Each structure stands twice: as C-alpha cells, then as structure tokens.
Amino acid sequence: MFKKGVILVLFFGVFLVVNIALSWHLYTNSVEQRTITVILGEFDELSGKVTFDEHIDAFLDSNIKDKRVAILKSFFRKYDSPLYDHADFIVRVSDQNGLDYRLIPAIAMQESTACKVIPYGSHNCWGWGIYGTLVTRFDSYPEAIETVAAGLKKNYIDQGLTTPEEIMAKYTPSSNGSWAKGVGTVLGVLE
C-alpha cells in the first residue's frame, strides 16, 4: 500500500511539474527557447534539460498565432464588427505582408469604427481610395483586407513609414493628429 502511495505521489508530482513548466513556457512566449527542465522529449543527462523537436516548436508557434486571432476576435466582438469572422485571415495576410497584425484593425477602427460606418456595399473599412464622392469598392472583406495589406506594405512600410504619425502624413495628410492618436490607441489596446 505504501509503495502505491509513493508511486502515485511521484506520478502526480512529475505531472504537476510538467504542466507548470509547459504553462510557464507558453506564458513567456519564448518559442526561441528550445529547452526546459522537465522529463519530456530527449533528455540530456549532462545539462538536465530536454530538447524539444520541431513538432513541439510548431505547436508553440501555432499557439502564439492563435493568441493573436483570439485577441482580434475579442476586440471585434466588443465592437460588433463584421471583421470578427476574418480575424484569422487578417493575421495570415499581415504575416504574408510583413505587417504588424494590429495595424489593419487599428486603421479600420479609426476610419469606420471597425467597419460599422462604411459606404454601402463597399466592404471598405479603411477609407482606402475614398476621396469625396469617389469610393473604392471591394467584392468582399477578404479582397479588401488583401488589397489594404499589400498597399500598406508597398506604399507605406517599404517607404519607411512605420509609425502611426508617419503613415498619417501620407494616408490622411489633412488630419490634425487625431488619426495617428486613434490608430496608436488601438495598437496599444491590441498589444
């Protein structure tokens, strides 16, 4: 009976240590850190550490991306935005274009209260190509997201315009600074 108790205590102790260590690893978002001192994977007796293989790293990478999607979904839900269903797509397109995933939602929030006030049937939440009565229309939100992301990359980020203030000077030059302040505020909220 005593042996069974010791075995159970050891088993649950190891289980607890593994869970705490993995939780800490995920919490710190240190995907680059490839080792952790738990009994998993390939154990190195000299260092007392375990080396994760590429499958664990892929799992950790996907969890970080999932966190970004979750952050966007929560934000879009709060504002009852039609972009809620496109949060994953925004993260993916932002990554493909080398953009901060928060920039597209931040501009959408500033330009249209996260797509709640847009020209009818335009899917244009970003004021992209809207000048007076001229309205650029998209067939869908994904088309708009891809166009805006590619345009931001080519016409702003690649030109060295990376801060809200620098982007504002070209994106909406007549702004008195409120545009940059609004975009910057949303970037902070989504951090």
C-alpha positions in Angstrom: 0.0 0.0 0.0 2.8 2.4 0.9 4.6 1.7 -2.5 1.4 2.5 -4.4 1.1 5.8 -2.5 4.7 6.7 -3.2 4.2 5.8 -6.9 1.0 8.0 -7.1 2.7 10.9 -5.4 5.7 10.6 -7.8 3.4 10.3 -10.8 1.3 13.3 -9.9 4.4 15.3 -8.8 6.0 14.8 -12.2 2.7 15.5 -13.9 2.4 18.8 -12.0 6.0 19.8 -12.8 5.5 19.1 -16.5 2.3 21.1 -16.6 3.8 24.1 -14.7 6.9 24.1 -16.8 4.9 24.0 -20.1 2.5 26.7 -18.8 5.4 28.9 -17.9 7.0 28.3 -21.3 3.8 29.2 -23.1 3.2 32.2 -20.8 6.6 33.7 -21.6 6.1 33.2 -25.3 9.7 32.2 -25.6 9.4 30.0 -28.7 13.1 30.6 -29.3 14.0 28.9 -26.1 14.3 25.2 -27.1 14.9 23.6 -23.7 13.1 23.3 -20.4 13.9 21.2 -17.4 11.2 18.6 -17.4 11.0 15.0 -18.3 9.8 15.2 -21.9 11.3 14.6 -25.3 15.0 13.9 -25.4 16.6 14.3 -22.0 20.2 15.5 -21.8 21.7 14.0 -18.6 24.7 16.4 -18.6 22.6 19.6 -18.7 19.5 18.1 -17.1 17.4 19.7 -19.9 15.1 18.4 -22.5 15.4 19.4 -26.2 12.1 19.9 -28.0 11.8 18.8 -31.6 10.3 20.8 -34.4 6.8 19.4 -33.7 6.7 21.0 -30.2 8.1 24.2 -31.7 5.3 24.2 -34.4 2.7 23.6 -31.7 4.1 26.6 -29.7 4.2 28.8 -32.9 0.6 27.9 -33.7 -0.5 28.8 -30.1 1.1 32.3 -30.4 -0.8 32.8 -33.7 -4.0 31.6 -32.1 -3.5 34.2 -29.3 -3.3 36.9 -31.9 -6.5 35.7 -33.6 -8.2 35.4 -30.1 -7.1 39.0 -29.3 -8.6 40.2 -32.6 -11.8 38.2 -32.2 -12.3 39.6 -28.7 -11.7 43.2 -29.9 -14.1 42.7 -32.9 -16.8 41.1 -30.8 -16.6 44.1 -28.4 -17.4 46.5 -31.2 -19.8 44.1 -33.0 -17.6 44.3 -36.1 -18.1 42.2 -39.3 -14.4 41.7 -39.2 -14.9 39.1 -36.4 -15.2 36.3 -38.9 -12.0 37.4 -40.7 -9.6 37.7 -37.7 -7.6 34.6 -38.7 -7.4 35.9 -42.3 -6.1 39.3 -41.0 -3.3 37.6 -39.1 -2.4 35.4 -42.0 -2.4 38.3 -44.6 -0.5 40.6 -42.1 2.2 37.9 -41.7 2.4 37.4 -45.5 3.0 41.2 -46.0 5.3 41.6 -43.0 2.8 43.9 -41.2 2.1 44.1 -37.5 -1.2 42.2 -37.3 -2.7 45.0 -35.3 -2.3 47.7 -38.0 -5.2 46.6 -40.3 -7.7 46.5 -37.4 -6.4 49.8 -35.9 -6.9 51.6 -39.2 -10.3 50.0 -39.6 -11.3 51.2 -36.1 -10.1 54.8 -36.8 -11.7 55.0 -40.3 -15.0 53.2 -39.8 -15.4 52.2 -36.1 -14.3 48.7 -37.1 -16.4 48.6 -40.3 -19.6 49.8 -38.7 -19.8 53.0 -40.7 -18.7 52.4 -44.4 -20.1 53.2 -47.8 -23.0 50.8 -48.5 -21.8 47.6 -50.1 -18.2 48.7 -50.3 -16.5 46.3 -47.7 -14.1 49.3 -47.4 -13.5 49.7 -43.7 -10.2 51.5 -44.2 -11.1 54.6 -46.2 -8.9 53.1 -48.9 -9.3 55.1 -52.1 -12.2 57.1 -50.7 -11.9 60.8 -51.8 -15.1 62.8 -51.5 -17.7 61.1 -53.7 -15.1 58.6 -55.2 -15.4 55.3 -53.3 -13.2 52.3 -53.9 -15.4 49.2 -53.5 -14.4 45.6 -52.9 -16.4 42.4 -53.5 -15.7 41.0 -50.0 -13.8 41.7 -46.8 -11.1 39.3 -47.7 -10.5 41.1 -51.0 -10.4 44.4 -49.1 -8.0 43.0 -46.4 -5.6 41.7 -49.1 -5.6 45.0 -51.0 -5.2 47.2 -48.0 -2.4 44.9 -46.6 -0.5 44.9 -49.9 -1.0 48.6 -50.2 0.2 49.4 -46.7 3.3 47.2 -47.3 4.2 48.7 -50.7 3.2 52.4 -50.2 4.0 52.9 -46.5 6.1 50.3 -44.7 8.5 49.7 -47.6 8.9 53.5 -47.9 10.0 53.7 -44.2 6.6 55.0 -42.9 6.1 52.7 -39.9 4.6 54.7 -37.1 1.0 56.0 -37.0 2.3 59.6 -37.3 4.4 58.7 -40.4 1.6 56.8 -42.0 -0.9 59.6 -41.3 1.2 62.1 -43.1 0.6 60.2 -46.4 -2.6 58.3 -45.6 -4.7 61.2 -44.4 -2.4 64.4 -44.6 -5.2 66.8 -43.6 -5.6 65.1 -40.2 -4.7 67.3 -37.2 -3.0 64.3 -35.5 -6.2 62.7 -34.2 -5.9 59.9 -36.8 -2.5 58.9 -35.6 -3.6 59.2 -32.0 -6.6 56.9 -32.7 -4.6 54.3 -34.5 -1.9 54.4 -31.9 -4.5 53.9 -29.1 -6.0 50.8 -30.8 -2.5 49.4 -31.4 -1.9 49.7 -27.7 -5.2 48.1 -26.8 -4.4 45.1 -29.1 -0.9 44.6 -27.7 
